[in-house]
Amino acid sequence: MSGGELRIVRAGALTTVQDLGRYGHAALGVARSGALDRPAHRLANRLVGNADRAATLETTLTGVAVRVVRPAVVAVTGAPAPVLLDGRPAPWGAAVRLPAGAVIEVGPATRGVRSYLAVGGGVDVPAVLGSRSTDLLSGLGPAPLRDGDVLPLGAGPALPVHADLAPHAGPPRELVLPLRLGPRDDWFTAAAVRTLAAGRFHVSERSNRIALRTTGPVLERAVHRELPSEGMVVGAVQVPPDGRPVVFLADSPTTGGYPVVGVVPERGLAAAAQAVPGLPVRFVPQR
């Protein structure tokens, strides 16, 4: 199958190109980026016959509508949402064949935040530092999509997966985040660490691809001096001066000057990608 184009009919609130991210550039201040819900990204690619690393479209809350210039196979995963093919209902979580000129529309998420639209051959925008991902913090990669944008598609044999069922964890009704304490948990009082484990936190509406911010109780500092900037990793839980935990996600900075009370392992971050504002958050500290 030859390459082709994907035309953006409706870009939605925030739709970006994402793959598995760019690695090895933290020393340059470049974040990992990549799909926030990596299992959903991988599943969408698998359903249309792509490699995991192929670029997909990541939507935010309100979905996206695209027109294919050539015949294509697409799949939608991640946050459940209505899917329409030329205005008629089409399957979610399954491979769908589109004729040339067809419009596939992902509607508003019925649960969760981010849906993933994969197209056979992958979105073939130029790679920057080894990745096609949009990084909202640094501006690397393609800009967030707008109505009328045209994206190139990769060529190649995309063999869709014909499956009766594609198991995938749905968006959470409570966000439970395992947390490995440290390296700066000693900068907080013992009561603060207990509050972290037992407090009633919720997802803030100020959350984005850079960080999941929380509302709720304040974590009391035991050490009040300034902390020199130090390296940050995806999943780091930083506590700014307002005392409320912030979970760093894929587009987060690579350094920070506020203490990190703990780190959420990679396995806990996919659920964070689907956490809507107001969702309860529970941290489960481990040593």
VOLUMRO-693237 format. One record per residue (C-alpha): x, y, z; residue number from 1. Coordinates in nm, 3 decimals. Example, Ala and Ser with C-alpha at 12.3 -4.5 7.8 and 13.67 -1.06 7.14 Angstrom:
BEGIN
<site x="1.230" y="-0.450" z="0.780" num="1"/>
<site x="1.367" y="-0.106" z="0.714" num="2"/>
//
This chain:
BEGIN
<site x="0.000" y="0.000" z="0.000" num="1"/>
<site x="0.139" y="0.339" z="-0.094" num="2"/>
<site x="0.159" y="0.632" z="0.143" num="3"/>
<site x="-0.108" y="0.897" z="0.146" num="4"/>
<site x="-0.247" y="1.183" z="0.348" num="5"/>
<site x="-0.469" y="1.238" z="0.647" num="6"/>
<site x="-0.670" y="1.560" z="0.639" num="7"/>
<site x="-0.790" y="1.709" z="0.967" num="8"/>
<site x="-1.160" y="1.795" z="0.938" num="9"/>
<site x="-1.211" y="1.874" z="1.309" num="10"/>
<site x="-0.908" y="1.901" z="1.534" num="11"/>
<site x="-1.092" y="1.895" z="1.867" num="12"/>
<site x="-0.977" y="2.059" z="2.192" num="13"/>
<site x="-0.622" y="1.923" z="2.172" num="14"/>
<site x="-0.505" y="1.657" z="1.929" num="15"/>
<site x="-0.136" y="1.582" z="1.893" num="16"/>
<site x="0.086" y="1.335" z="1.709" num="17"/>
<site x="0.244" y="1.087" z="1.951" num="18"/>
<site x="0.463" y="0.779" z="1.935" num="19"/>
<site x="0.661" y="0.612" z="2.216" num="20"/>
<site x="0.867" y="0.927" z="2.274" num="21"/>
<site x="1.225" y="1.048" z="2.246" num="22"/>
<site x="1.481" y="0.902" z="2.483" num="23"/>
<site x="1.835" y="0.992" z="2.585" num="24"/>
<site x="1.810" y="1.370" z="2.560" num="25"/>
<site x="1.737" y="1.473" z="2.919" num="26"/>
<site x="2.085" y="1.625" z="2.946" num="27"/>
<site x="1.974" y="1.867" z="2.674" num="28"/>
<site x="1.657" y="1.952" z="2.866" num="29"/>
<site x="1.438" y="1.750" z="2.626" num="30"/>
<site x="1.151" y="1.556" z="2.781" num="31"/>
<site x="1.052" y="1.204" z="2.682" num="32"/>
<site x="0.708" y="1.302" z="2.551" num="33"/>
<site x="0.516" y="1.030" z="2.367" num="34"/>
<site x="0.168" y="0.887" z="2.424" num="35"/>
<site x="0.045" y="0.936" z="2.780" num="36"/>
<site x="-0.158" y="0.614" z="2.770" num="37"/>
<site x="0.108" y="0.390" z="2.620" num="38"/>
<site x="-0.093" y="0.064" z="2.641" num="39"/>
<site x="-0.380" y="0.228" z="2.447" num="40"/>
<site x="-0.136" y="0.364" z="2.187" num="41"/>
<site x="0.022" y="0.021" z="2.144" num="42"/>
<site x="-0.316" y="-0.151" z="2.113" num="43"/>
<site x="-0.438" y="0.091" z="1.846" num="44"/>
<site x="-0.124" y="0.027" z="1.643" num="45"/>
<site x="-0.150" y="-0.348" z="1.688" num="46"/>
<site x="-0.510" y="-0.350" z="1.566" num="47"/>
<site x="-0.416" y="-0.186" z="1.236" num="48"/>
<site x="-0.096" y="-0.388" z="1.187" num="49"/>
<site x="0.157" y="-0.118" z="1.278" num="50"/>
<site x="0.467" y="-0.152" z="1.490" num="51"/>
<site x="0.429" y="-0.013" z="1.844" num="52"/>
<site x="0.657" y="0.280" z="1.758" num="53"/>
<site x="0.431" y="0.409" z="1.477" num="54"/>
<site x="0.282" y="0.753" z="1.542" num="55"/>
<site x="-0.087" y="0.786" z="1.630" num="56"/>
<site x="-0.317" y="1.079" z="1.705" num="57"/>
<site x="-0.383" y="1.146" z="2.075" num="58"/>
<site x="-0.709" y="1.333" z="2.136" num="59"/>
<site x="-0.821" y="1.520" z="2.448" num="60"/>
<site x="-1.183" y="1.499" z="2.569" num="61"/>
<site x="-1.359" y="1.612" z="2.249" num="62"/>
<site x="-1.211" y="1.374" z="1.989" num="63"/>
<site x="-1.114" y="1.444" z="1.629" num="64"/>
<site x="-1.242" y="1.395" z="1.273" num="65"/>
<site x="-1.012" y="1.309" z="0.982" num="66"/>
<site x="-1.048" y="1.230" z="0.613" num="67"/>
<site x="-0.831" y="0.964" z="0.447" num="68"/>
<site x="-0.713" y="1.035" z="0.094" num="69"/>
<site x="-0.639" y="0.668" z="0.019" num="70"/>
<site x="-0.809" y="0.348" z="0.144" num="71"/>
<site x="-0.693" y="0.289" z="0.500" num="72"/>
<site x="-0.740" y="0.079" z="0.811" num="73"/>
<site x="-0.796" y="0.269" z="1.137" num="74"/>
<site x="-0.862" y="0.184" z="1.501" num="75"/>
<site x="-0.966" y="0.391" z="1.804" num="76"/>
<site x="-0.865" y="0.296" z="2.160" num="77"/>
<site x="-0.804" y="0.470" z="2.493" num="78"/>
<site x="-1.092" y="0.670" z="2.634" num="79"/>
<site x="-1.423" y="0.517" z="2.510" num="80"/>
<site x="-1.596" y="0.745" z="2.261" num="81"/>
<site x="-1.852" y="0.716" z="1.982" num="82"/>
<site x="-1.691" y="0.645" z="1.644" num="83"/>
<site x="-1.859" y="0.747" z="1.316" num="84"/>
<site x="-1.766" y="0.647" z="0.963" num="85"/>
<site x="-1.918" y="0.900" z="0.721" num="86"/>
<site x="-2.178" y="0.975" z="0.987" num="87"/>
<site x="-2.271" y="0.613" z="1.063" num="88"/>
<site x="-2.172" y="0.424" z="1.380" num="89"/>
<site x="-1.846" y="0.228" z="1.355" num="90"/>
<site x="-1.671" y="0.001" z="1.607" num="91"/>
<site x="-1.450" y="0.135" z="1.885" num="92"/>
<site x="-1.151" y="-0.082" z="1.978" num="93"/>
<site x="-1.145" y="-0.267" z="1.647" num="94"/>
<site x="-0.988" y="-0.236" z="1.302" num="95"/>
<site x="-1.213" y="-0.048" z="1.056" num="96"/>
<site x="-1.154" y="-0.034" z="0.680" num="97"/>
<site x="-1.208" y="0.307" z="0.519" num="98"/>
<site x="-1.249" y="0.374" z="0.147" num="99"/>
<site x="-1.065" y="0.666" z="-0.008" num="100"/>
<site x="-1.226" y="0.996" z="0.088" num="101"/>
<site x="-1.405" y="0.861" z="0.395" num="102"/>
<site x="-1.426" y="1.061" z="0.719" num="103"/>
<site x="-1.372" y="0.885" z="1.050" num="104"/>
<site x="-1.483" y="1.084" z="1.355" num="105"/>
<site x="-1.399" y="1.018" z="1.718" num="106"/>
<site x="-1.661" y="1.187" z="1.936" num="107"/>
<site x="-1.630" y="1.323" z="2.290" num="108"/>
<site x="-1.495" y="1.077" z="2.547" num="109"/>
<site x="-1.773" y="0.911" z="2.745" num="110"/>
<site x="-1.519" y="0.818" z="3.014" num="111"/>
<site x="-1.158" y="0.915" z="3.054" num="112"/>
<site x="-0.969" y="1.188" z="2.871" num="113"/>
<site x="-0.754" y="1.067" z="2.580" num="114"/>
<site x="-0.842" y="0.851" z="2.281" num="115"/>
<site x="-0.591" y="0.718" z="2.027" num="116"/>
<site x="-0.651" y="0.699" z="1.652" num="117"/>
<site x="-0.411" y="0.474" z="1.462" num="118"/>
<site x="-0.395" y="0.455" z="1.082" num="119"/>
<site x="-0.229" y="0.173" z="0.893" num="120"/>
<site x="0.121" y="0.286" z="0.798" num="121"/>
<site x="0.135" y="0.538" z="1.082" num="122"/>
<site x="0.145" y="0.917" z="1.080" num="123"/>
<site x="0.468" y="0.989" z="0.896" num="124"/>
<site x="0.564" y="1.343" z="1.001" num="125"/>
<site x="0.941" y="1.410" z="1.018" num="126"/>
<site x="1.111" y="1.274" z="1.328" num="127"/>
<site x="1.287" y="1.520" z="1.562" num="128"/>
<site x="1.558" y="1.368" z="1.782" num="129"/>
<site x="1.431" y="1.024" z="1.694" num="130"/>
<site x="1.060" y="1.079" z="1.763" num="131"/>
<site x="0.753" y="1.214" z="1.585" num="132"/>
<site x="0.590" y="1.315" z="1.915" num="133"/>
<site x="0.458" y="1.661" z="1.994" num="134"/>
<site x="0.622" y="1.804" z="2.308" num="135"/>
<site x="0.398" y="2.078" z="2.444" num="136"/>
<site x="0.661" y="2.211" z="2.685" num="137"/>
<site x="0.957" y="2.250" z="2.447" num="138"/>
<site x="0.766" y="2.288" z="2.120" num="139"/>
<site x="0.955" y="2.002" z="1.955" num="140"/>
<site x="0.772" y="1.791" z="1.700" num="141"/>
<site x="0.459" y="1.889" z="1.505" num="142"/>
<site x="0.235" y="2.161" z="1.646" num="143"/>
<site x="-0.101" y="2.061" z="1.798" num="144"/>
<site x="-0.336" y="1.993" z="1.509" num="145"/>
<site x="-0.573" y="2.250" z="1.362" num="146"/>
<site x="-0.867" y="2.220" z="1.126" num="147"/>
<site x="-0.739" y="2.183" z="0.770" num="148"/>
<site x="-0.397" y="2.040" z="0.858" num="149"/>
<site x="-0.265" y="1.764" z="0.631" num="150"/>
<site x="-0.049" y="1.481" z="0.769" num="151"/>
<site x="0.151" y="1.234" z="0.560" num="152"/>
<site x="0.091" y="0.863" z="0.614" num="153"/>
<site x="0.357" y="0.599" z="0.599" num="154"/>
<site x="0.366" y="0.333" z="0.332" num="155"/>
<site x="0.383" y="-0.033" z="0.415" num="156"/>
<site x="0.184" y="-0.350" z="0.459" num="157"/>
<site x="-0.056" y="-0.284" z="0.743" num="158"/>
<site x="-0.224" y="-0.614" z="0.824" num="159"/>
<site x="-0.510" y="-0.548" z="1.066" num="160"/>
<site x="-0.573" y="-0.779" z="1.358" num="161"/>
<site x="-0.907" y="-0.960" z="1.332" num="162"/>
<site x="-1.000" y="-1.014" z="1.695" num="163"/>
<site x="-1.335" y="-1.073" z="1.862" num="164"/>
<site x="-1.207" y="-0.904" z="2.175" num="165"/>
<site x="-0.911" y="-0.674" z="2.250" num="166"/>
<site x="-0.880" y="-0.655" z="2.632" num="167"/>
<site x="-0.768" y="-0.320" z="2.767" num="168"/>
<site x="-0.809" y="-0.155" z="3.106" num="169"/>
<site x="-1.078" y="0.112" z="3.101" num="170"/>
<site x="-1.048" y="0.463" z="3.248" num="171"/>
<site x="-1.037" y="0.454" z="3.630" num="172"/>
<site x="-1.315" y="0.558" z="3.867" num="173"/>
<site x="-1.047" y="0.622" z="4.129" num="174"/>
<site x="-0.684" y="0.690" z="4.041" num="175"/>
<site x="-0.465" y="0.466" z="4.256" num="176"/>
<site x="-0.097" y="0.557" z="4.221" num="177"/>
<site x="0.173" y="0.333" z="4.366" num="178"/>
<site x="0.450" y="0.554" z="4.501" num="179"/>
<site x="0.811" y="0.474" z="4.580" num="180"/>
<site x="0.909" y="0.725" z="4.847" num="181"/>
<site x="1.218" y="0.939" z="4.795" num="182"/>
<site x="1.455" y="1.089" z="4.720" num="183"/>
<site x="1.329" y="1.389" z="4.924" num="184"/>
<site x="1.062" y="1.237" z="5.149" num="185"/>
<site x="1.283" y="1.336" z="5.444" num="186"/>
<site x="1.206" y="1.699" z="5.358" num="187"/>
<site x="0.850" y="1.638" z="5.483" num="188"/>
<site x="0.714" y="1.569" z="5.829" num="189"/>
<site x="0.603" y="1.220" z="5.931" num="190"/>
<site x="0.248" y="1.357" z="5.941" num="191"/>
<site x="0.283" y="1.471" z="5.579" num="192"/>
<site x="0.382" y="1.121" z="5.465" num="193"/>
<site x="0.080" y="0.982" z="5.653" num="194"/>
<site x="-0.138" y="1.245" z="5.485" num="195"/>
<site x="0.000" y="1.142" z="5.147" num="196"/>
<site x="-0.115" y="0.785" z="5.211" num="197"/>
<site x="-0.452" y="0.865" z="5.371" num="198"/>
<site x="-0.549" y="1.205" z="5.229" num="199"/>
<site x="-0.844" y="1.267" z="4.999" num="200"/>
<site x="-0.686" y="1.412" z="4.685" num="201"/>
<site x="-0.859" y="1.486" z="4.355" num="202"/>
<site x="-0.742" y="1.556" z="3.999" num="203"/>
<site x="-0.716" y="1.930" z="3.936" num="204"/>
<site x="-0.864" y="2.090" z="3.623" num="205"/>
<site x="-0.517" y="2.244" z="3.574" num="206"/>
<site x="-0.375" y="1.904" z="3.474" num="207"/>
<site x="-0.229" y="1.853" z="3.126" num="208"/>
<site x="0.033" y="1.649" z="2.939" num="209"/>
<site x="0.306" y="1.809" z="3.151" num="210"/>
<site x="0.169" y="1.715" z="3.491" num="211"/>
<site x="-0.129" y="1.580" z="3.678" num="212"/>
<site x="-0.200" y="1.836" z="3.948" num="213"/>
<site x="-0.401" y="1.758" z="4.259" num="214"/>
<site x="-0.631" y="1.936" z="4.499" num="215"/>
<site x="-0.671" y="1.833" z="4.860" num="216"/>
<site x="-0.468" y="1.841" z="5.181" num="217"/>
<site x="-0.134" y="2.018" z="5.210" num="218"/>
<site x="0.187" y="1.825" z="5.276" num="219"/>
<site x="0.384" y="1.995" z="5.553" num="220"/>
<site x="0.754" y="2.051" z="5.497" num="221"/>
<site x="1.011" y="1.962" z="5.764" num="222"/>
<site x="1.293" y="2.133" z="5.571" num="223"/>
<site x="1.228" y="2.487" z="5.453" num="224"/>
<site x="1.553" y="2.585" z="5.284" num="225"/>
<site x="1.585" y="2.623" z="4.908" num="226"/>
<site x="1.657" y="2.311" z="4.702" num="227"/>
<site x="1.897" y="2.344" z="4.407" num="228"/>
<site x="1.749" y="2.224" z="4.079" num="229"/>
<site x="1.799" y="1.852" z="4.025" num="230"/>
<site x="1.708" y="1.595" z="3.763" num="231"/>
<site x="1.347" y="1.484" z="3.726" num="232"/>
<site x="1.201" y="1.166" z="3.580" num="233"/>
<site x="0.857" y="1.089" z="3.440" num="234"/>
<site x="0.639" y="0.988" z="3.734" num="235"/>
<site x="0.819" y="1.211" z="3.987" num="236"/>
<site x="0.579" y="1.354" z="4.248" num="237"/>
<site x="0.697" y="1.705" z="4.318" num="238"/>
<site x="0.553" y="1.921" z="4.594" num="239"/>
<site x="0.553" y="2.296" z="4.512" num="240"/>
<site x="0.512" y="2.569" z="4.775" num="241"/>
<site x="0.133" y="2.522" z="4.796" num="242"/>
<site x="0.198" y="2.174" z="4.942" num="243"/>
<site x="-0.016" y="1.978" z="4.695" num="244"/>
<site x="0.143" y="1.689" z="4.502" num="245"/>
<site x="0.209" y="1.723" z="4.128" num="246"/>
<site x="0.273" y="1.407" z="3.922" num="247"/>
<site x="0.509" y="1.470" z="3.630" num="248"/>
<site x="0.393" y="1.320" z="3.299" num="249"/>
<site x="0.549" y="1.274" z="2.954" num="250"/>
<site x="0.601" y="1.642" z="2.864" num="251"/>
<site x="0.740" y="1.742" z="3.204" num="252"/>
<site x="1.067" y="1.934" z="3.251" num="253"/>
<site x="1.383" y="1.736" z="3.307" num="254"/>
<site x="1.490" y="1.942" z="3.610" num="255"/>
<site x="1.306" y="2.098" z="3.902" num="256"/>
<site x="1.371" y="2.294" z="4.216" num="257"/>
<site x="1.099" y="2.162" z="4.449" num="258"/>
<site x="1.139" y="1.844" z="4.657" num="259"/>
<site x="1.023" y="1.512" z="4.511" num="260"/>
<site x="0.845" y="1.309" z="4.779" num="261"/>
<site x="0.829" y="0.996" z="4.563" num="262"/>
<site x="0.805" y="0.848" z="4.215" num="263"/>
<site x="0.511" y="0.671" z="4.050" num="264"/>
<site x="0.641" y="0.366" z="3.855" num="265"/>
<site x="0.568" y="0.351" z="3.482" num="266"/>
<site x="0.287" y="0.098" z="3.530" num="267"/>
<site x="0.080" y="0.354" z="3.721" num="268"/>
<site x="0.099" y="0.635" z="3.468" num="269"/>
<site x="-0.135" y="0.505" z="3.195" num="270"/>
<site x="-0.431" y="0.542" z="3.431" num="271"/>
<site x="-0.318" y="0.899" z="3.509" num="272"/>
<site x="-0.353" y="0.979" z="3.138" num="273"/>
<site x="-0.726" y="0.902" z="3.160" num="274"/>
<site x="-0.798" y="1.077" z="3.492" num="275"/>
<site x="-1.067" y="1.343" z="3.449" num="276"/>
<site x="-1.080" y="1.658" z="3.666" num="277"/>
<site x="-1.240" y="1.583" z="4.001" num="278"/>
<site x="-1.148" y="1.213" z="3.999" num="279"/>
<site x="-1.039" y="1.086" z="4.344" num="280"/>
<site x="-0.665" y="1.018" z="4.374" num="281"/>
<site x="-0.510" y="0.778" z="4.622" num="282"/>
<site x="-0.135" y="0.745" z="4.670" num="283"/>
<site x="0.001" y="0.411" z="4.795" num="284"/>
<site x="0.350" y="0.477" z="4.938" num="285"/>
<site x="0.608" y="0.199" z="4.927" num="286"/>
<site x="0.967" y="0.184" z="5.041" num="287"/>
//
